[in-house]
Amino acid sequence: MFRSSRSLRPARLWMTAAVFLLAFAAARPALAGNRGPDAAQQTPAALYHNYCSVCHGDAGDGNSRASASLKPPPRDFTSPQSAQELTRERMLAAVGNGVPGSAMVGWHTQLSDEQVGQVVDYVRGTFMRPSVNDDSRGRQIYARVCSVCHGDGGTGSMWASANLKPAPRDFSSPQAKLELTRERMLAAVAAGRPGTAMQGYASRLSGEDMAAVVDYIRGAIMRSDGIQGIPGSHARDLPAHAAAAPAPQLAAAVPASPRAPAAAPATQADVSLPLPAGLRGDAAAGHKFYDANCATCHGLKGDGHGPRAYFINPKPRVFTSDASRAMLNRPVIFAATSAGRRGSEMPAWDKVLSPQEIANVSEYVFRAFIQPGASDVARNRQ
C-alpha cells in the first residue's frame, strides 16, 4: 500500500530537476534583461558583451571565468578550427537556436533576427581570422610565399622567430599597425628590407599579386582597412587634414607589445611623439571616459588596483610603474587602446570608439600617469 522510501527517490529526484529547470527557464529572460539596457538600443559590441562574453570571454577566446565549469567548453572564436568550421549560417543558427549538448542557449526569444546577425558579424569581424581554406588570390600568395617566415597567423613562425635576426615582422602587433602604411608594405615586398631576411619579390610577383598579398595582410591580419596607422578606423571618422597626415614612427626602443614584461627597457621611449594622424587628445574628456570605463581595472590612480583587478589574469597594466613610464608614449598608448590584447581582459576599443575618443583617453593616461608633470589634470588624483 505504501511505497518504500527507496522507490520514491527517483521520482523525487526527477521532480526536483523538473522544478529547477522550470525555474531557470522562467528566470532566464529576467536575468538577461538585467545585463544591460534594452537590446534594441545596444551596439553589436554591447550585445556581445552583455549576452556572449560571460562564457566566450571579452577577447572571444573562450577564456572566461565560466569556462572551467562548462563541458564542452565555450567556443574559442580566435582558433583556426573555428575559422574553418564556422560559416555565418551555422553561427546564426547557433545564436538563434542554441547548440544541443552544450551550455549554448538560443537567444531568438530575446534578440531579433537583425540583432542575431549583428552579433554574429561582430564576432566574425573582431575575433575570427580567415579560414586557411580561403581561396582568395592574396591568401594563396601569402600561404605560398610569406607564411614560412611570418607564420599562418602573421605573428612569425616558430623557427623564423627563433633563428632570424631581426625576427620577422609581427603583423598583428599595435606597432605594425601604427608603422606600416600600404605604400611601405608594397615597397618592402617589391624591394625587400636591407639588413633583414626579407627579400624582394618584384622579379617573381606581378604588381597585382604584390598588391593582393599586401591587402590580404592588412585586411585579414592587421585589420587596417582604414587610414594609415589607426587600426580598424576609417578616414571618414577624421577631419581631412588628420586623414592625410602620416602616422608617426614609434621610438626604436618601444617593444612591439605595449604590455611588455615588468622590467624597464634599456632606452626611454620618445615621449615627445604626438598622437597618430594629426589627432589632438582632449584630456578632460578622456578623464571622464577613463573613470567610467578603465578605472575598474587600471584603478583611478593608474596603479592597477581597480575593483576588477583582483579577478583578472594577466593583471591590468600599472601605468605609474617605472617600466610603463619608460616604454609608453602617446602613440603606443593609442595603439594598445585601439587594438586591445588577446588573451586578456583588455578589449579592442576601436570597435566601439572613434579615433578621437581613443585619442582623448590616451592623452589623459599619458598626462595623468606617464608624464604627470605635463598637465594640471594629474593633480586632481592627489
Secondary structure, DSSP 4 states (H G I P E B T S, - for coil): ----HHHHHHHHHHHHHHHHHHHHHHHHHHHHHTTSS-GGG--HHHHHHHHTHHHH-TTSSS-STTGGG-SSPPP-TTSHHHHHH--HHHHHHHHHHB-TTSS-B--TTTS-HHHHHHHHHHHHHHTPPPPTT---HHHHHIIIIIHHHH-TTSS--HHHHHHSSSPPP-TTSHHHHHH--HHHHHHHHHHB-TTSS-B--TTTS-HHHHHHHHHHIIIIII---SSTTSTT--GGGS-HHHHHSPPPPPPTTS-SSSS--SSPPSS---TT---GGG----HHHHHHHIIIIIHHHH-TTSSS--TTGGG-SSPPP-TTSHHHHHH--HHHHHHHHHH--TTSS---GGGTS-HHHHHHHHHHHIIIIISGGG-GGGGGG-
